[in-house]
């Protein structure tokens, strides 16, 4: 049974940094075969795309709102996906979710991801 467990969320002030992790287990194929994504959902808003990294690890894409501030990465040896978030803003406040799609390449659409974590809360105060 696939398990994606996010960690690293918390309460920070604007301008500070956080690093989120997503530890993956139980997928049908090795972690390296899955394109991975980060999404977020703020109170009263729809879940939105944040960042994605291809199953090959060679391609990343970001939402315009986080480009230049967030960096997605993966460690296939440890089955871990990461999101380094710098220069955080109050509008980054949301629950952050990781997701997996088999052989995913530049996938930004929520419905294309089959496996999801439970989310971790990120709160940025002004």
N, C-alpha and C positions, 0 to 999 in steps of 0.2 A: 504494500500500500504506500503510495507516494506521500511523502511528508516534506513540506517546505516550512521552515521555522525562521521567522524574522526576529532580529534582536538589534539592540543598539539605539533604540529610540529614547527620547527623553525631553526634558524642558531646557531650552537654551535661550540666550538673549540674541537679538538681531546682530548679525555680523560674525557670530561664532560658527563652529563647525560640528558636525556629527558624522559618524561612520556607521552605516547600517550594514548588517550581514544577513544572509539568508542561507541557512544550512539545509542541504537537500539530501533526502534518502528515499529508498524504496521505489525509484523510477524503474520502468521496465528495461530501459537501456542505460548505459553509463551516462553520467551527468554531462560529459563532454559532447553528447549527441543532442543536447537540448539548447535551443535558443532561449535566453532568459530576459525577463523584463521587470522593471519596477513601475508600479502605478501608485497613485495616491487618491485619497478621497477625503475632502474637507467636509465639515458639517453642512448639511443642506445642499451639497453639490454632488454631481455625478463623479464616478471614478474616472480618472484621467491618466493618460500615458505620461511617464516621466523619462524613462531611458530603457534602451534595449541593447543587448550584446548578442551577436550571432553565435550559433553553435560552434563555429570554427574559431570564435574569439577575435576574428580579424576586423569585424565591423561593428561600430556602435552608432546609435542615433539618440538624439535628445530632443525633448520638448523645447521650444524656443524659450520658455520661461525659466529654464534651468541651464541652458547652454552656457558654458564658460564657468559655471559655478559647481556643477555636479559632475562626477566621474564614475562610470560603471566599470566594474572589472570582475573577473572570475578566476578562481583557482580550482582547476579541474582535479588536481591531486587531492584536494581537501573537500571537494564537492560544495564549495562555498561561492556565493555571489555577493558582491559588495557594492555599496553606493556611498562614495565619499561626497559629503555635502558641505560646501564652504560658503561663506558669506550669506548665511541663512537670513531669510526675511520673514516677517510675520505671515505673509501670504503663502509660505511653504508649510504652514501648520496643516497637518492632515494625518490620517492613518496611511502608512506606507505598506504596500503589498508587493511581494515578489511572485513571479509566475513563470511557468515553463511550457515550452512548445517544442515538440520533437522536430529536429532539424530546422528550427526557426531561423530565418534570415531577415533582419530589419523589420520585425513584426511589431507594429505599434497599436494594433487593434485588440481590444479587450477580448472579444469573442473568439479570437484565434488561439488563445492560451487555454490549455486544458487543465493544468494543475496550478493551484493557488495556495499561498500561505494564509495565515489568520490575521496578519498585519501587526504593525508596531506603531505606536503613537509618537509623533513628532510635534512638539509645541514650541513655537518661536515667539518670544515676548518682545515687545518694542521698547 
